[in-house]
Amino acid sequence: MRSHRHWLFAPLLAAWFAPASAALNIFATVPEWGALSDELGGDKVEVFSATKGLQDPHQIQARPALIAKVRGADLLICTGAELEIGWLPVLLRQAGNGAIQPGRPGFLAAAELPVFQCCSGSTDLSEATIAQDKRL
């Protein structure tokens, strides 16, 4: 019996020595947000894009495979401005993932981010200001 005791502790030891954090699962609605997430996150993120390059993001179907991806996401990045209005609310409702609902930290709508303005065509960000109530 004593020789088999070490097998009981193998899963515990494997969990103890495993990396402390797994990759962040990101669901991007369009490939541009997916590519940006992948570039910025590197090996610390797993990115899935709901659409491909030539797909119209207005015409996506809320398929079960997409619902499963949303269910497992830690962060959802969308364009916003009603681009995904026909299918994203359905995915969010069906997935039941409270962490990535609008208004939660795991939901990022690019259209709601502040817009920066630079003076006189300059690219010097030290002159940048945040525009009030202006969107692209």
Buried (B, 14 or more C-beta within 10 A) or exposed (E): EEEEEEEEEEEEEEEEEEEEEEBBBBBBBBBBBBEBBBEEBEEEBBBBBBBEEEEEBEEBEBEEEBBEBBBEBBBBBBBBEEBBEBBBEBBBEBBEBEEBBEEEEBBBBBEEEEEEEEEEEEEEEEEEEEEEEEEE
